[in-house]
Amino acid sequence: MKKEQTVLLAHGSGGVMMKEIIDDLFYEGYGSDILLQGDDAAKLSLDHIKPGSSLSFSTDSFVVSPISFPGADIGRLAICGTVNDVATAGATPLYLSCGFILEEGLAISELKEVIASMAKAAKEAGVKIVTGDTKVVERGKADKLFINTSGIGIIEPGRNLSGHNIKAGDKVLVSGTLGDHGIAIISCREELSFSTTITSDAAPLNHLIADVLKSCSKVKAFRDPTRGGLASTLNEFADQCGQDIKIYEEKVPVKDEVRAACDMLGYDVYQVANEGKMVCIVDAEEAEAALEAMRANPLGKDAAIIGEVCTPRKADHPLVSVVTPFGSERVLDMLVGEQLPRIC
């Protein structure tokens, strides 16, 4: 008799096993045409109310451990994560809901700090928290607190951003250095000491996205490389568009201390989570304009053009690859297993 399968931590990693549980269970169980698009936010048509108008809608849950870490906490993470997902559709985020699952014994002072952090992040993003829910579970059942946030935003008529729009020749940009959030979490969790403090990059990126869209009319897609990092994001794009994607290691911005930490811990920096960075795919003729717009925003000062979209070498299996400084090329796969559990 086949052994009963169970959920593993790796099913929440943002990598291969998470993709499998989404494809085989959630998509199979209730996948609508909108859900099957596979973008970070659903685009909901409001043609029946106002022709050409639409909403961006997204939801996310946060179970990060510890709940406070260098540069941010679970509250800031919850606001920024959902704002960024809503904004990837090219929307202006407007309203958020917030659901708390609190563990009996959580200090009220800690809860107050998280709430204050959420209010500050919402103000930065220019959004309002307008509804919510609170549940309390027995001591030992929730690891202090878990948060769910959902968000909606307005998409301008005619705007259609999606990984399905990506074509060969498009350029790949990132808005800043990679791996900051994941390494900040693991250094705090494991009490690792580095020569400099590595802080989480958690930030709302809706204003940066708006700046790029004002400067460029041929943006194809945005996505924030959270769980599974840049590797998972680019593989998701490749699957959506059926094209290969190639990036160049020398062009990818990574802080020296983050790279050193990844080397020490045996992590691939391309698979480490980020919470305040954005990947942008844009038509080649507008790549420099998109880069200039990113760098003009304080959250995009380290932005870079890191690669391009290519005609697939294998028609039935699009590949993501990294070109090393020595000219060799390696396949960049999605994360397999669980590298950093409870990262967001």
Secondary structure, DSSP 8 states (H G I E B T S, - for coil): --------GGGGSSSHHHHHHIIIIIIHHH--TTGGG--SSEEEE-TTTSTT-EEEEEEEEE--SSSEETTEEHHHHHHHHHHHHHHTTT-EEEEEEEEEEEETT--HHHHHHHHHHHHHHHHHHT-EEEEEEEEEE-TTSSSSEEEEEEEEEEE-TT----GGG--TT-EEEESS-SSHHHHHHHHHHTT---SS---------HHHHHHHHHH-S-EEEEE---TTHHHHHHHHHHHHHT-EEEEEGGGS---HHHHHHHHHHT--GGGS--SS--EEEE-GGGHHHHHHHHHHSGGGTT-EEEEEEE--SSTTS--EEEE-TTS-EEE-----S-SSSS--
